[in-house]
């Protein structure tokens, strides 16, 4: 099942506390970047972030986004501040 444009727009609204968020379409899904660093994506109407040391403290559920992919963390919240913090903590580890 591909992600809907309405859900993509909802996610981008949830991420509006961060500057420099970009979203790129990929085969019916969307890749999410912060300051040009890929931190996650929107897969089947779910926000998923890469698993890194900095975001393990949130105790998020691991999800396989698609067959053959590495597990990612499922961000199951509408709390904009929490989402911002998860993205920032992920970004800190990924930008290196």
C-alpha distances in whole Angstrom, upper triangle without the diagonal:
4,7,9,13,14,13,14,17,17,17,20,22,22,23,26,28,28,29,28,24,22,19,17,14,13,11,8,9,13,16,18,22,25,28,27,26,22,22,18,15,12,9,6,9,11,14,15,19,21,23,26,30,30,27,28,30,27,26,22,20,19,15,14,11,10,13,16,16,18,18,18,19,17,18,18,21,22,25,25,28,27,24,26,28,25,25,28,29,26,28,31,30,28,31,33
4,6,9,12,10,11,14,15,15,17,19,19,20,23,26,25,26,25,21,19,15,14,11,10,8,5,6,9,13,15,19,22,25,24,23,20,19,16,12,9,7,5,7,10,13,14,17,19,22,26,29,29,26,27,29,27,26,22,21,19,16,15,11,11,14,17,16,18,18,17,18,16,18,18,20,21,24,24,27,25,22,24,27,24,23,26,27,25,25,29,29,26,28,31
4,7,8,7,7,10,11,11,13,15,16,17,19,22,22,23,22,18,16,13,12,10,10,10,6,5,8,11,13,17,20,23,22,21,18,18,14,10,7,6,5,5,8,10,12,16,18,21,24,27,27,24,25,27,24,24,21,19,19,16,15,12,13,16,19,17,19,18,17,17,15,15,15,17,17,20,20,23,22,19,21,24,21,20,24,25,22,23,27,27,25,27,30
4,5,5,6,9,10,11,13,14,15,17,19,22,22,23,22,19,17,14,14,11,13,12,8,8,10,14,15,19,21,24,23,23,20,20,17,13,10,10,8,7,10,12,15,18,21,24,27,30,29,26,28,30,27,27,23,22,22,19,19,15,16,20,22,21,23,22,20,20,17,17,17,18,17,21,20,24,23,20,22,25,23,22,25,27,25,25,29,29,27,29,32
4,5,5,6,9,10,11,12,14,15,17,20,20,21,20,16,15,12,12,10,13,13,10,9,10,13,14,17,20,22,22,22,20,20,17,13,11,12,11,9,12,13,16,19,22,25,28,31,30,27,29,30,27,28,25,24,24,21,21,18,19,22,25,23,24,24,21,21,19,18,18,19,17,20,19,23,23,20,21,24,23,21,24,27,25,25,28,29,27,28,31
4,5,5,6,9,10,11,12,14,15,19,20,21,20,17,16,14,15,14,16,16,13,12,12,15,16,19,21,24,23,24,21,21,18,15,12,13,12,9,12,13,17,20,23,26,28,31,30,27,29,30,27,27,24,24,24,22,22,19,21,24,27,25,26,25,22,22,19,18,17,17,15,18,17,21,21,18,20,23,22,21,24,26,25,25,29,30,28,29,33
4,5,5,6,9,10,10,12,14,17,18,20,19,16,15,13,14,13,15,16,12,11,11,13,13,17,19,22,22,22,19,18,15,12,9,10,9,6,9,10,13,16,19,22,25,28,26,23,25,26,23,24,20,20,20,18,19,16,18,22,24,22,23,21,19,18,15,14,13,14,12,15,15,19,18,15,18,21,19,18,21,23,22,23,26,27,25,27,30
4,5,5,6,9,10,11,13,16,16,17,16,13,11,9,10,10,12,14,11,9,8,10,10,13,15,19,18,18,16,15,13,10,7,10,10,8,9,9,12,15,18,21,23,26,25,22,24,26,23,24,20,20,21,18,19,16,18,21,23,21,22,21,18,17,15,14,15,15,14,16,15,18,18,15,16,19,18,16,20,22,20,20,24,25,23,24,27
4,5,5,6,9,10,11,14,15,16,16,12,12,10,12,12,15,17,14,12,11,13,12,15,16,19,19,20,18,18,15,13,11,13,14,11,12,12,15,17,20,24,26,28,26,24,26,27,24,26,23,23,23,22,22,19,21,25,27,24,25,24,21,20,18,16,16,15,13,16,14,17,18,15,16,20,19,17,20,23,21,21,25,26,24,25,29
4,5,5,6,9,10,13,14,16,17,13,14,12,15,15,18,19,16,14,13,14,13,16,17,20,20,21,19,18,15,13,11,13,14,10,11,11,14,16,20,23,25,27,25,22,25,25,22,23,20,21,22,20,22,19,21,25,27,24,25,23,20,19,16,14,13,12,10,12,11,15,15,13,14,18,17,16,19,21,20,21,24,26,24,25,29
4,5,5,6,9,11,12,14,14,11,11,10,13,14,16,18,15,12,10,12,10,13,13,17,17,17,15,14,12,10,8,11,12,9,9,8,11,13,16,19,21,23,21,19,21,22,19,20,17,18,19,18,19,16,19,23,25,22,22,20,17,15,13,11,11,11,9,11,10,13,13,10,11,15,14,12,16,18,17,17,21,22,21,22,25
4,5,5,6,10,10,11,11,8,9,8,12,13,16,18,16,14,11,11,9,11,12,15,15,16,15,14,13,11,10,14,15,12,12,10,13,14,17,20,22,24,22,20,23,24,21,23,20,21,22,21,22,19,21,25,26,23,24,22,19,18,16,14,15,14,12,13,10,13,14,11,11,15,15,13,15,18,17,17,20,22,20,21,25
4,5,5,8,10,12,13,11,12,12,15,17,20,22,19,17,14,15,13,14,14,17,18,19,18,17,16,14,13,17,18,14,14,12,16,17,20,23,24,26,24,21,24,24,21,24,21,22,24,23,24,22,24,28,30,27,27,25,21,20,18,15,15,13,10,11,9,12,14,11,11,15,16,14,16,19,19,19,22,24,23,23,27
4,6,8,9,12,14,11,13,13,16,18,20,22,20,17,15,15,12,14,14,17,18,18,17,15,14,13,12,16,17,13,13,10,13,14,18,20,21,23,20,18,21,21,18,20,18,19,21,20,22,20,23,27,28,25,25,23,19,17,15,11,12,10,7,8,5,9,10,8,8,12,12,11,14,16,16,17,20,22,21,22,25
4,6,6,9,10,7,10,11,15,17,19,22,20,17,14,13,10,11,10,13,15,15,14,12,12,12,12,16,18,15,14,11,13,13,16,18,19,21,18,16,20,20,17,20,18,20,21,20,22,20,23,27,28,24,23,22,18,16,15,12,14,12,10,10,7,9,10,7,7,10,11,9,11,14,14,14,17,19,18,18,22
4,5,7,9,8,11,12,16,18,21,24,22,19,16,16,13,13,11,13,16,17,17,15,16,15,15,19,21,18,17,14,17,17,20,22,22,24,21,20,23,23,20,23,21,23,24,24,26,23,26,30,31,28,27,26,22,20,19,16,17,15,12,12,8,10,12,10,9,12,14,12,13,16,17,16,18,21,20,20,24
4,7,10,10,13,15,19,21,24,27,25,22,19,18,14,14,12,13,16,17,17,16,17,17,18,21,23,20,19,16,18,17,20,21,21,23,19,18,21,21,19,22,21,23,25,25,27,25,28,32,32,29,28,26,22,20,19,16,17,15,13,11,7,8,10,9,7,10,12,11,11,14,15,15,17,20,19,19,23
4,7,7,10,13,17,20,22,25,24,21,17,16,12,11,8,10,13,13,14,13,14,15,17,20,23,20,19,16,17,15,18,20,19,21,18,17,21,20,19,22,21,23,24,24,26,24,27,30,31,27,26,25,21,19,19,16,18,16,15,13,10,10,12,10,7,10,11,9,9,13,13,12,14,17,16,16,19
4,6,9,12,16,19,22,25,24,22,18,16,13,11,8,8,11,13,14,14,16,17,18,22,25,22,21,18,19,18,19,22,21,23,20,20,23,24,22,25,24,26,27,27,28,25,28,32,32,28,27,27,23,22,22,19,21,20,18,17,13,14,16,13,10,13,15,12,11,15,15,13,15,18,17,16,19
4,6,10,13,17,19,23,22,20,16,14,11,8,6,5,8,10,12,12,14,15,17,21,24,22,21,18,18,17,18,21,21,23,20,20,24,24,23,26,24,26,26,26,26,24,26,30,30,26,26,25,22,22,22,20,22,21,20,19,16,16,18,15,12,15,15,12,12,15,15,12,15,17,15,14,18
4,7,10,14,16,20,19,16,12,10,7,6,5,7,8,9,10,10,11,12,13,17,20,18,17,14,15,14,16,19,19,21,19,18,22,23,21,24,21,23,23,23,23,20,23,26,26,23,23,22,19,19,18,16,19,18,17,17,14,15,16,13,11,14,14,10,11,15,13,11,15,17,15,14,18
4,7,10,13,17,16,14,10,8,6,5,7,8,7,9,9,11,11,11,12,16,18,17,17,14,15,14,16,19,20,23,21,20,23,25,23,25,23,24,23,22,22,19,21,25,25,22,22,22,19,19,19,18,20,20,19,20,17,18,19,15,14,17,16,13,14,17,15,13,17,18,16,15,19
4,7,10,13,12,10,6,6,5,6,9,11,10,11,9,11,10,8,9,12,15,14,14,12,13,13,15,19,20,23,22,21,24,25,23,25,22,23,22,20,20,17,18,22,22,19,20,20,17,18,17,17,19,19,19,20,17,19,19,16,15,18,17,14,16,19,16,15,19,20,17,17,21
4,6,10,10,8,5,5,7,8,12,13,11,12,10,12,11,9,10,12,15,15,15,14,14,15,16,20,21,25,24,23,25,28,26,27,24,24,23,21,20,16,17,20,21,18,19,20,18,19,19,19,21,22,22,23,21,23,23,19,19,21,20,17,19,21,18,17,21,21,18,18,22
4,7,7,6,4,6,9,12,15,17,15,15,13,14,12,10,10,11,13,13,15,14,15,16,17,21,23,27,26,24,27,29,27,28,25,24,23,20,19,15,15,18,19,17,19,20,18,20,19,19,21,22,22,24,22,25,24,21,21,24,22,19,22,24,21,20,24,24,21,21,25
4,6,5,5,7,10,13,17,19,16,16,13,15,12,10,10,10,12,14,15,14,14,16,16,20,22,26,26,24,26,29,27,27,24,23,21,18,16,13,12,15,16,14,17,18,17,19,19,20,22,23,24,26,24,27,26,22,23,25,23,20,23,24,21,21,24,24,20,22,24
4,6,8,10,14,17,20,22,20,19,16,18,15,12,11,10,11,14,15,16,16,18,19,22,25,28,29,27,28,31,29,29,25,24,22,19,16,13,11,14,15,14,17,19,18,20,20,21,23,25,25,28,27,29,28,24,26,28,25,23,26,27,24,24,27,27,23,25,28
4,7,10,13,17,20,23,21,20,17,18,15,11,10,8,9,11,13,14,15,17,19,22,25,29,29,26,28,30,28,28,24,23,21,18,16,13,12,15,17,16,18,19,18,20,18,19,21,22,23,25,24,27,26,23,24,27,24,22,26,27,24,24,28,27,24,26,29
4,7,10,14,17,20,18,17,14,14,11,8,6,5,7,9,10,11,11,14,15,19,22,25,25,22,24,27,24,24,21,20,18,15,14,10,10,14,16,14,16,16,15,16,15,16,17,19,20,22,21,24,23,19,21,23,20,18,22,23,20,20,24,24,21,23,26
4,6,10,13,16,14,14,11,11,9,5,5,7,10,10,10,10,10,12,14,17,20,23,23,21,23,25,23,24,20,20,18,16,15,11,13,16,17,15,16,16,14,15,15,15,17,18,18,20,19,21,21,17,18,20,18,16,19,20,17,17,21,21,18,20,23
4,7,10,13,11,10,7,8,6,4,6,9,12,12,12,10,10,10,11,15,17,20,20,18,21,23,21,22,19,19,18,16,15,12,13,16,17,14,15,15,13,14,14,15,17,19,19,20,19,20,20,16,16,18,16,13,16,18,15,14,18,18,15,16,19
4,7,10,9,8,6,6,5,5,7,11,14,13,12,9,9,9,10,14,16,19,18,16,19,21,19,21,18,19,18,17,16,14,16,19,19,16,16,16,13,14,14,13,16,17,17,18,16,17,17,13,13,15,13,10,13,15,12,11,15,16,13,14,17
4,6,5,5,4,6,7,8,11,14,18,17,16,12,12,10,11,15,15,18,17,16,19,21,20,22,20,21,20,19,19,17,19,22,22,18,18,18,15,16,16,15,19,19,19,19,16,17,17,14,13,15,13,9,11,13,11,9,13,14,11,11,15
4,5,5,7,7,9,11,14,17,21,19,18,14,14,12,13,15,15,17,15,15,19,20,19,22,20,22,21,21,22,19,22,25,25,21,20,20,17,17,17,16,19,19,19,18,15,15,16,13,11,12,12,8,8,11,10,7,10,12,10,10,13
4,6,9,10,13,14,17,21,24,23,21,18,17,15,15,18,17,19,17,18,21,23,22,25,23,25,24,24,25,23,25,28,27,24,23,23,20,20,21,20,23,22,22,21,18,18,19,16,13,15,15,11,10,13,12,9,11,13,11,9,13
4,6,9,12,13,16,19,23,22,21,18,17,15,15,18,17,20,18,19,22,24,23,26,24,25,24,24,23,21,23,26,25,21,21,22,19,20,21,20,24,24,24,23,20,21,21,18,16,17,16,13,13,15,13,10,13,14,11,9,12
4,6,9,12,15,18,21,21,19,16,15,12,11,14,13,16,15,15,19,21,20,22,21,22,21,21,21,19,21,23,22,19,18,18,16,17,18,18,22,22,23,22,20,20,19,16,15,16,14,11,11,12,10,7,10,10,7,6,10
4,6,8,12,14,18,18,16,13,11,9,9,12,12,16,15,15,17,20,19,21,19,20,18,17,17,15,17,20,19,15,14,15,13,14,16,16,19,20,21,21,19,20,19,15,15,16,13,10,12,13,10,8,12,11,8,9,12
4,7,11,13,17,16,14,11,9,6,6,9,10,13,12,11,14,16,15,17,15,16,15,15,15,14,16,19,18,15,13,13,10,11,12,12,16,17,18,18,16,17,15,12,12,13,10,7,9,10,7,6,10,10,7,9,12
4,7,9,13,13,10,8,5,4,5,9,11,15,14,12,14,17,15,16,14,14,13,12,12,10,13,16,16,12,12,11,8,9,10,10,14,15,16,17,16,17,15,12,13,14,11,9,12,12,9,10,13,13,11,13,16
4,6,10,10,8,6,5,6,9,12,15,18,17,15,17,20,18,18,15,15,14,12,12,9,12,15,16,12,13,12,9,10,10,10,13,15,16,17,16,18,17,13,14,16,13,11,15,16,13,13,17,17,14,16,19
4,7,6,5,5,6,9,12,15,17,21,20,17,19,21,19,19,16,15,14,12,12,9,11,15,17,14,15,14,11,11,10,10,12,14,14,17,16,18,17,13,15,17,15,13,17,18,15,16,20,20,18,20,23
4,5,5,7,7,10,12,15,19,22,22,19,20,22,20,20,16,14,13,10,10,6,8,12,14,12,13,12,11,12,10,11,13,15,16,19,19,21,19,16,19,20,17,16,20,21,18,19,23,22,20,22,25
4,6,9,10,13,16,18,22,25,25,22,22,25,22,21,17,15,15,11,11,8,9,13,15,14,16,14,13,14,11,13,13,16,17,20,20,23,21,18,21,23,20,19,23,24,21,23,26,25,23,26,29
4,7,10,13,16,19,22,25,24,21,22,24,20,20,17,15,15,13,13,11,13,16,19,17,18,16,14,14,11,11,11,13,13,17,17,20,18,16,18,21,18,18,21,22,20,22,25,25,23,26,29
4,6,10,13,15,18,21,20,17,18,20,17,17,13,12,12,10,11,9,12,15,18,15,15,13,11,10,7,7,8,10,12,14,15,18,16,13,16,18,15,15,18,19,17,19,22,22,21,23,26
4,7,10,13,16,18,17,14,16,17,14,15,11,11,12,10,12,10,13,17,18,15,15,13,10,8,6,5,7,9,11,13,13,15,13,10,12,14,11,11,15,15,13,15,19,19,17,20,23
4,7,9,12,15,15,12,13,15,13,13,10,10,9,8,9,8,11,15,15,12,11,9,6,5,5,6,9,11,13,15,15,16,14,11,13,14,11,10,14,14,11,13,17,16,15,18,20
4,6,9,12,11,9,11,13,12,12,10,11,10,10,11,10,13,16,16,13,11,9,6,5,7,7,11,13,15,15,15,16,13,10,12,12,8,8,11,11,8,10,13,12,11,14,17
4,6,10,10,9,10,13,13,13,11,12,10,10,11,11,14,16,15,11,9,8,5,6,9,11,14,16,19,19,18,18,16,13,14,14,10,10,12,11,7,9,12,10,9,12,14
4,7,8,7,7,11,11,11,9,10,9,10,11,12,15,17,16,12,9,8,6,6,10,11,15,17,20,20,19,19,16,14,16,14,11,11,13,11,8,11,12,10,10,13,15
4,6,6,7,10,11,12,12,13,12,14,15,16,19,21,19,15,12,11,9,9,13,14,17,19,21,21,20,19,16,15,15,14,10,11,12,9,6,9,9,7,8,11,12
4,6,6,8,10,11,12,15,14,17,18,19,22,24,22,19,15,14,12,12,15,16,19,20,23,21,21,20,17,16,16,14,11,12,12,9,8,11,10,7,10,13,13
4,6,7,9,11,12,15,15,18,20,20,23,25,24,21,17,16,13,12,15,14,18,18,20,19,18,16,14,13,13,10,8,10,9,5,6,9,7,6,9,12,12
4,5,6,8,8,11,12,15,17,18,21,23,22,19,16,14,11,9,11,11,14,15,17,16,16,14,11,11,11,9,6,8,9,6,6,9,10,9,11,14,15
4,5,6,7,10,10,14,16,18,21,23,22,19,16,13,11,9,12,12,14,16,19,18,18,17,14,14,15,12,9,12,13,9,9,13,13,11,13,17,17
4,6,8,12,13,17,19,21,24,26,26,22,19,16,14,11,13,13,15,15,18,16,17,15,12,13,14,11,9,13,13,10,11,14,14,13,16,19,19
4,6,9,11,15,18,19,22,25,25,21,19,15,13,10,11,9,11,12,15,13,14,13,9,10,12,10,8,11,12,10,11,14,15,15,17,19,21
4,7,9,13,16,18,21,23,23,20,17,14,12,9,10,10,11,13,16,15,17,16,13,13,16,13,11,14,16,13,13,17,18,17,18,22,23
4,6,9,13,14,18,20,20,17,15,11,9,6,6,7,8,10,14,14,16,16,12,12,15,13,10,13,15,13,13,16,18,17,18,21,23
4,6,10,12,15,17,18,15,13,10,8,6,5,8,9,12,16,16,18,19,15,14,17,17,13,15,18,16,15,19,20,19,19,23,25
4,7,9,12,14,14,12,10,6,5,5,6,9,11,15,18,19,20,21,17,16,19,18,14,16,19,17,15,18,20,18,18,22,23
4,6,9,11,12,10,9,5,5,6,6,10,11,15,18,20,21,22,19,17,20,20,16,17,20,19,16,19,22,20,19,23,24
4,6,7,8,6,6,5,6,9,9,13,15,18,21,23,24,25,22,20,22,22,18,19,22,21,18,20,23,21,19,23,24
4,7,9,6,8,7,7,9,9,12,14,17,20,22,22,24,21,18,21,22,18,18,21,21,17,19,22,21,19,22,24
4,6,6,9,9,10,13,13,16,18,21,23,25,26,28,25,22,24,25,22,21,24,24,21,22,25,23,21,24,26
4,6,9,10,12,15,16,19,21,24,27,29,29,31,28,25,28,28,25,24,27,27,23,25,28,25,23,26,28
4,7,9,12,16,17,20,22,26,28,30,30,32,29,26,28,28,25,24,27,26,22,24,26,24,21,24,25
4,6,9,12,14,17,20,23,25,27,27,28,25,23,24,25,21,20,23,22,18,20,22,20,18,21,22
4,7,10,13,16,19,22,24,26,26,26,23,21,23,22,19,18,21,19,16,18,20,17,16,19,20
4,7,9,13,15,19,22,23,23,24,21,19,21,20,16,17,19,18,15,17,19,17,16,19,21
4,7,9,12,15,18,19,19,20,17,15,17,17,13,13,16,15,12,14,17,15,14,17,19
4,6,9,12,15,16,17,17,14,12,14,14,10,11,14,13,11,14,16,15,14,18,20
4,6,9,12,14,15,16,13,11,14,14,11,12,16,15,13,16,18,18,17,20,23
4,6,9,10,11,12,9,7,11,11,9,10,13,13,12,15,17,17,17,20,23
4,7,9,11,13,10,9,13,14,11,13,16,16,16,18,21,21,21,24,26
4,5,8,10,8,7,11,12,11,13,16,16,16,19,21,22,22,24,27
4,6,9,8,8,11,13,12,14,16,18,18,20,22,23,23,25,28
4,6,5,6,9,10,11,12,14,16,17,18,20,22,23,24,27
4,5,5,6,9,10,11,12,14,15,16,18,20,21,22,25
4,5,5,6,9,10,11,12,14,15,17,19,20,21,24
4,5,5,6,9,10,11,12,14,15,17,18,20,23
4,5,5,6,9,10,11,12,14,16,16,18,21
4,6,5,6,9,10,10,12,15,15,16,19
4,5,5,6,8,10,11,13,14,15,18
4,6,5,6,8,10,11,12,14,17
4,6,5,6,9,10,10,12,15
4,5,5,6,9,10,10,13
4,5,5,7,9,10,12
4,6,6,6,9,11
4,5,5,6,9
4,6,6,7
4,6,6
4,6
4
